[in-house]
Amino acid sequence: MSSSYNDLLNKKNEIMKNALKLDYEKFEYEGIGFDYCKMMADANYTLEDVRQIQLDNNIGNTPLIELKRLSAYARKFAKPGYGARIFLKDESTNLSGSFKARRAAMAIHQAKKLGFKGVIAATSGNYGAAVAALAARAGLKCIIVQECFDSKGVGQPEIIEKARACEAYGAEVIQCSVGPELFYQFLKLLEETKYFNASLYSPYGIMGIETLGFEIAEQIYQKEHKYPEVVICTNAGGGNLTGTARGLKKAGADQTKIVAASVDLTGLHMASDKDFNQKSFTTGHTGFGIPFTTSPDRSDVPRSAARPLRYMDQYVLVNQGAVFFITEALAILEGMERGPAGNVSLAAAFHLAQSLPSDHIVVVQETEYTGAGKHMNAQVSFASDRGIDLTLGNPLEEKPGKNMIFPSSGSMIKTKEIPMDDLRKSYLKKFKDVLLFDQDYYYLKEELNCEIEHIKHLMEEVYEAKK
């Protein structure tokens, strides 16, 4: 496999280009940058085009619900006059049960438009089910390549449930062990089948989420005659945040603060056979959120259309136990049982709302369906079987892979903030041995969402750390 794997890797850009019919080279600048805006524009779909494609497939125009009882619970722990109103965009009502259907609708539409006979997606998440469902509607073949098992053949119940959903929609599911096998099988299948690469990170995948941000701005403005002060996005590969932010800006909500939220799985390596089943979240965690934020082009396309640092104003972490607590609180207080991964942002919103005035609005921008292996009880039981210690206490003392600490009260739900400059410096490390010119700094200004002088200061810190 070693030689075959290396052969495929050497051809990966050619394989990806053929599988998307998208010439990434024409977007490249001289130096380190590329023309992101041109890449997005060249996809040649207007926002109205995207909305219509989605509506034709029973996607979009989802409810925006004010969580009045959960907001009141958060105010119990805030000082007088504080405790923002929390709203939830209920994306579980989409075809296939998650916001990923918005992305899949555009990928499948483009595949059909270009004359592909089938589609392939590498994912263990909700996106696989979304691609399978949309492919079925379009009459296209579908293969989902899924990172599923550790070396002992043990798979998390959430991942197994998602495989079941993909198969229910008629997809062929290729289940892989953790590690490089997933990317190898993905490239191999793309080359053999000549199917379309239904990547999460193509321009089509990102513009599919722009409608979500646009709807949030539109619905809040219709209800409250203003735009939300804060929108919180669960962050993994960065496309969710990127598309939502772009949609908000297109609607005119350019002053809305964009907050990324991930589950803190610090210390667990996502490509480690040992660590793979020591986590209780298969997405929305730091194992994806941090590397894809600081190195976005590590995806299955030459240049990712997910560029979270361009749009992110703040990045906060919550622990596993707090997310499960808020999942149960949502069900008990609001009568909404939704999947835990979509509630990462809700746990962050619960804490952040307490620091904002009571007339401010915080929007949690997505939910997901739940049931079977996706249910929190299945994930918690699986953790216990793996030797994870389950306790009540201070969630900030949780040690991923060792224990899971549930708060005994909502007052104990807290967030940890990652300084934005730490993320920017991590992004810049790859250029520590590169001579940067003016055009590179202009690109980095857009990419890192800060002034050139500040970037030069951060580069000095990177150089100093290298010594």
N, C-alpha and C positions, 0 to 999 in steps of 0.2 A: 504493500500500500504506500510505502514511503515515496518511491519513485513516481507512482501514479499521482499521489497527492501533490508532489512538487511540480509535476508536469501540468496538472490542472491549475495550480496557483500561478504558474508562469503565463497561463492563457486567460486568467480570470477577467481582465479588463475586456478582452475581445469577446469572451463568452457573455459577459454582462451587457456589453454594447449590443450584441446580436439579439439578446433576450429582451431588450427594451426598445430597440430601434432608435436609440437616443445617442447622438454623438457628443459625448462630454468634452472632447478635446476643443471644440469651438468656443467653449466657455472659459478656457484657461487663460489667465493673464501671464505675462512674463514675470517670473518670480514665484512667490508662494500662493498667490491669490487666484480667484476665479470669479466670474461675473454671475453672482448668485441671482440677481434680479432678472438678468437675461435668461438664465436657465428656467426660472419660474414662468416668465412671460412666454417663452417659446413653447410651453406646453399648450398654449393657444386655447384655453378655456376661460370664459368669464365666470365671475361668481354666480351669476344667474344661470349659466350653463350647468355649473356643478349642482346648484340647488335643484334644478329640474331633473337632472339625471338621478339624483338621490331620491327625490319625491316619487319619481316613476318606479322606484324599487322599494317603496315603503320605508324610506329612511329620511330622517331629518324632521324638522318642525316638532321636536320633542317638548314635553312639558317642562316648565320652569316652576319649581315648587318652593314656596317659603316654608322653612322648617321652624315654625313658630315655637313649638314646644322645646325643641333642641336649643334654639336661641335663648329661650327663657332659662333653660338649665345652665347654659354658659354664663348668663348674667348673674347667677347666684355667686359666681366666683370673681366677678369684676367689681371695680369700684363704682360708686353711684354715677350714673350718666354714661356708663360704658357698657359694652357688650353689643357688638354690631349684629344686624339682622343677617342670618345665614340663609341663602337660597341654594337649591340643588337642581342642576340640569339633569333630568331623568333620562339618560341615554339607554337605559335598559329596554325602553319601548321600541328601539330600532329593530329592524330585521336582524336576526341572530343574537340580539340581546346586549349589544355594547356599541360604543362610539366607533369601534373599529370598522363597522359596516360602512361608515362614511368614506373611509379610505379605500375599502375593498370595492365599493361601487365605482370609483374612478378607475381603479386598476383594471377591473373587469371590462368596463366600457372601452378603455383604451386598447385592451387586448383584442376585443371583438372588432373594433374599428380598424386595427392593423391586420386583421385576418388570421390571428393565431388560433390554433385548434384547442389549446389548453393553457393552463396557468400553473405555476409552481410558487409556493411561498415557504420560506424557512421560518417557522415560528412554533412555539409551544403554547401560545396564548390565544386570546379571543380573536385575534386577527385570522387565525387559521379557519375558525368556524365561519367568520364573516366572508372570507374568500370562497370557501366551499359553498356557502349559501348563495352568494351572488353568481358564482360560476354555474351552479345548478339552474338558476333562473335564465342565464344566458345561453345555456346549452353547450358549455365548454367543459372539457375534461379538467380535472383538478388533482394535483398532488400536493400534499402538505408534508414537509420534512420537519420532524419534531424531535427535539432533544428531550429525552424522556426518562432514561434509566441510568442508575449508577452501574458499576461493574458487577454488582450482585443481582442485577435485573430488577431492582426495586425502583418503582416510579411513584412520584407524589400523586395523591388522589386528585388534586386540581388538574394536573397535566393529563392524567388518564381520562378525566371527565371531558377535557377539551378534545382529546382524540376521538372519544365517543361522539361528540357533537359534529366533528368534521366528517366522520364516517356516516352519520345520520343524513347529512346533506349530499352524500354520494361521492365524497372525495376518497382517494387512496392515501392512506397515512403511512409514511415511512418513519418508524420509530428508531432513534439512534441513542447511543450512550453519550454521556457527557464528554466534552472535549472536541478535538478537531474533526471528528467524524461528520458532524452536522454540515459544516461548510463544504467538506469533500463531497458528500452525497448530493448536496444542493447543486454544486457546480457540475457534477457528473450528470445529474438528471437534466439540467438545463441544456447541456451539450448534446445529450443523447436524444431528448424528446423535441428539441427546438421549440419548447413552450415559452410563454411570456413570463418574465420575472415580475411577479406581483409584489414588488418590494414595498415595505413600509416607508422606505426612504427615498423613493422617487418623487419628482414634482407632483405627480398625480396623487400620491398618498398624502402629501402635505396639504394640497389645495382641497382635498376632501374634508379636512378638519377646519379649514377656514370658515365653512358654513356654520360650524358649531360656535366659534367665537362671534360671528356676525349675529347669529340668533340670540346669543346671550345679551349682547348690547341692545339689540332691537327689542327683545322682550322686557328687559329691565326698564328701558326708556319708556316703553308704552305703559308699564305699570307705575313707574315712579318719577317719570319726567327728568331723569338723569341717568348717567351711566354708572355702573358699579365702581366703588372705590378700589376693590381688590377682586381678582379672579385667581383661584388656586388650582393648579394643574398637577395631577399625579405625573411624576417624571420618571421615565425609563430611558427609551431611545431618543427622546427629545422631540419627536414629531408631534405628539399631543400638544405640548406647550407651544411649539413653533406655529402650528396651524391655528390654534386658538388665538394666540397673540396677533397673528396677521389678520385674522377675521375681525377681531375687536377693532384694530386700527382702521380697517376698511370701512367699518361702520361709523367711525368717528370717535371711538372711545380710546383715544391715544394717550389719555392721562390715567387710565386704569392701571393699577399696579399689578404686575404679573409675578406670582409666587409659585415656585416649583416646590413640590413635596415628594419625598421618597421615604421608604422604610429604611431605617438604619440597620444595615447588615455588615457593618464594619468588621473586617477580619475574616470574612468568608469569601473565598475565591469562587467565582461562578463556573470556572472551568476545572475546578478540583473535584475529582471523584469522591473524595472524602467529605468535602463541604456541601456537595450538591443537594443532599437530602437533609442537611442540618438547618435549612431555612424553611420558613413557613409561608413565604411569598414567592411566586414564580415570576412576578413582574412588579414594576413600580418600586424597586428597591435600589440601594446604592450600588449594587453589583453591576447594574446597567446604567443607572442614572449618572454616576460620576464619570465613568470612562466615556460614555457617549456625549456628555457635556463638554469634556475637555479634549476629546479626540473624535469629533463627529464623523469623520470619514473612515471609521473602522467598520463600516456596514457592508451590505451586499451590493452596493453600487459604487462607481468610482468617486463620485462626489455626492454626499448626502444632502438632501433638501431639508433635513432637520438640523437647524442651527440654533440650539436653545440659548447660547450665550448672547446672541443678537437681541433677544427679547426678554430675558429673565432679569427681574429686579431684585429678587431675593430667593434663596434656596434654604429650605428648612427640612429637618429630619424628624420623624416620629418613630417610636418603637413598635414592635409587633403586637405586644400586649395591648397598647393603647388603641391600635386599629381594630382589634377584635372587640374591645370594650365599646368603641363608638359604633361598630357594626350592630352590636346588640342594642345599644341605646337608640339607634335609628329605628330598629324594628319595634321596640317597646314604646317609644315616645311618639313616633310618627306613623307606625303601621307600615313601614317600608322595609322589607327584607331584601337586601342587595348584597352582592358579592364583596368580600373584604378588600380586594385589590382596588376597587373603585372608591373605597372609603378611606384610603390613605390621605387624600386631600381633605376629607371631612374631619378627620382627627386633627389635622393641622389647622383647619378653619375654626374648630371648636376652641383651640387655645388662642389663636391670633385674634379672634373676634373679641376676646376679653380686653384687649389692649386698645380697641378702637371705639370711638363714640357710638352711642346707641342708634344714631340716625344714619350710620354708614352701612353699606351693603357689601357683604362678602359672598361671592358665588363660587360654589364647588362645581366644576364644569363637567363632571360625568359620573354616572353610576354604571354598574354592570349587572347582568342577571346572576342569580345564584341557584344552588341546588346540587344534589349529589356530591361529587368530590369537590366542588367549588365552595361548599358550605364551610363556614368557620369551624364547625364541630369536627368535620373530617380532617381539616388541616391541623387542628389542635391535638386530636387523637393521634395523628400520624407523628407529630412532634414528640408526644409522650412515648410512643413506641420506639422512637429513635434515641431515647435517653435524655431528652431535653427536660430540664426541671421546670415545672409549672408552679408559679408562686404569685401571691399578692404582695405588692410593695411599691417602691419607687420605680416607675418605668425607665427613668434615665440611668438606672443601674443595671439594666438588662445587658447581658453579654451574648450576642448572637452565636448560636451553635452550642451554647452551654445552658442557657435558661430562657424562659419567657416570663416576663413580669407583667401581670395585669394590674392596672390601677384599681384601688378599692373604691375610688370616688372620681368623678369628673374633675375635681380640683387638682388631681395628680397628673392629668394629661398635660404634657409640656412638649415643646419643640426645641430642637437644637439648631442653631443657624450655622451654615457654612459661609464664611466671608467670601464675597464675590471676588475679591482680589486673589484669594487662594486658588479659586477656580481658574482665573485668568492666568496666573503664573503657571499653573499646571498645563494649561493650553500652550503657553509660550515656550515651555521646556524643549519642545521638539525643534525649536529654532535657535537654540543657544549656540550652535556651531555654524549658523547661517548668517551671511552678511546681508542685512536688510537694507533696502533702498526706500525712497519716498513712496513709491507705488505700493510697496509691501505694508508700510505703516498706514496708508490710506485704507487698504483692505482690512487691516487689523482693527482700525477704528470702527468699522462697521461690524466686524466679526465679534468684537469684544464689548461693543457698546460703551466705549469710553474715549476720552480725548487722546491724541497722539502723545502729548507730553507725559501723560500718565502711563501710557504703554511703555515709553522709553524708560520711565522710572522703574516699572515692573521688570523690564528686561535687565536692568542693572542689578536688581535683587536676584534674578535668576542666575546671572553671571557670577555674582558673589557666592551664591549657594553652591555653585559648581566647584569653586576653589577648595 
